[in-house]
Amino acid sequence: MKKSNNCRVPSNRACSDLLLNWHANASYPAKHWPNSRKEWLIPTIPPKRNDCGNKSIANFTANNMPWIRRQNLPPRLLDHLLDRVDDRNISAAQLGLLSNWLRTGPEVPEGKWFKKFAGMTVCGEGELIKAFLQP
């Protein structure tokens, strides 16, 4: 039986020439292969469009958040808050912390919110403070 030359293992030089000149030795049309790295990176499936679409960044910022109301509180709410201060023995120092925070003009969400201080938690809804809690 005669050995075929096709079974021979090529030398390292022949392998490197084959790899470097693959486009010249290819038996298929070269147009099926991308010409640049950029073409390789193009996804075949278009990316899913997120729900943001063409909305402005202004739609996502907190421009319309209310400030805490400090005047013209409903009388029943004011009485309730004063009763909570007495019932829970909230000190003048803690009320001073609350006052300093209110002077900064904090914006709060439309719904329910809370702010923790040393020794108490202030709970509110929208622009109104509704309760004082102790830890």
WONORTA-V565595 format. One record per pair of residues at least 6 apart in sequence whose ideal C-beta (glycine too) atoms are under 6 Angstrom apart, sorted by the first residue. I is the first residue (numbers start at 1). GAP is how many residues later the second one is. If there is no record, write none. Layout:
BEGIN
i=(I;I)
gap=(GAP;GAP)
END
This chain:
BEGIN
i=(23;34;65;66;66;67;67;68;68;69;69;84;88;88;90;90;94;94;97;110;112;113;114;114;115;120;120;121;122;123;123;124)
gap=(7;6;42;60;61;38;40;40;59;58;59;48;44;46;30;42;25;26;20;16;13;11;7;9;7;12;14;12;7;7;8;6)
END
